Amino acid sequence: MKKLNLPFELVTDRGGALAKAYQVGKKLFVLPGRVTFVIDRTGKIASVYDSANAKSHVPEALEVVKRLG
């Protein structure tokens, strides 16, 4: 992502198709689930962080990204 100078791509899911494909449910039946998937260069899921608080798992997910380098 050029704006943030990240060496990887971030994906958003405005229509909900990715959430459905990756089986990310809703919290409290109305709020969209918040899950971070780290996907390696081959397309394999390297790590999954399921949390309503992104701050709690962002450092861990970034560490996995660094190791995948």
C-alpha positions as CSV (number, residue, x, y, z in Angstrom):
1,M,0.0,0.0,0.0
2,K,1.8,3.1,-1.2
3,K,0.1,5.6,1.1
4,L,1.4,3.8,4.2
5,N,4.6,2.5,2.6
6,L,3.7,-1.1,3.4
7,P,5.6,-4.0,1.7
8,F,2.4,-6.0,1.4
9,E,-1.2,-5.6,0.2
10,L,-4.1,-4.9,2.5
11,V,-7.6,-6.1,1.4
12,T,-10.9,-4.7,2.5
13,D,-14.2,-6.5,2.1
14,R,-16.9,-4.0,1.4
15,G,-19.4,-6.4,0.0
16,G,-18.8,-9.3,2.4
17,A,-17.7,-11.9,-0.2
18,L,-14.4,-12.5,1.5
19,A,-16.0,-12.8,4.9
20,K,-18.3,-15.4,3.5
21,A,-15.5,-17.3,1.7
22,Y,-13.3,-17.4,4.8
23,Q,-16.2,-18.1,7.1
24,V,-15.9,-14.9,9.2
25,G,-19.2,-14.5,11.1
26,K,-20.8,-11.5,12.7
27,K,-20.2,-10.5,16.3
28,L,-23.4,-10.1,18.4
29,F,-25.3,-11.1,15.2
30,V,-24.9,-7.6,13.7
31,L,-21.3,-6.3,13.8
32,P,-19.0,-7.7,11.2
33,G,-16.3,-10.0,12.5
34,R,-12.8,-8.6,12.6
35,V,-10.2,-11.2,11.5
36,T,-6.7,-10.7,10.2
37,F,-5.4,-13.3,7.8
38,V,-1.7,-13.4,7.0
39,I,-1.3,-15.1,3.6
40,D,2.1,-16.1,2.3
41,R,3.4,-15.7,-1.3
42,T,2.0,-19.1,-2.3
43,G,-1.5,-18.2,-1.2
44,K,-1.4,-20.4,2.0
45,I,-2.8,-18.9,5.2
46,A,0.2,-18.5,7.4
47,S,-1.6,-17.1,10.5
48,V,-5.1,-16.0,11.6
49,Y,-6.0,-13.5,14.3
50,D,-9.6,-13.2,15.3
51,S,-10.2,-10.2,17.5
52,A,-12.6,-7.3,18.0
53,N,-9.6,-5.2,19.0
54,A,-7.1,-4.9,16.1
55,K,-4.4,-3.4,18.4
56,S,-4.1,-6.7,20.3
57,H,-3.1,-8.7,17.3
58,V,-1.5,-6.3,14.8
59,P,2.1,-6.6,16.3
60,E,1.9,-10.4,16.2
61,A,0.6,-10.4,12.6
62,L,3.3,-8.0,11.5
63,E,5.9,-10.3,13.1
64,V,4.6,-13.2,11.0
65,V,4.8,-11.0,7.8
66,K,8.4,-10.1,8.7
67,R,9.4,-13.7,9.1
68,L,7.8,-14.6,5.8
69,G,9.8,-11.8,4.1
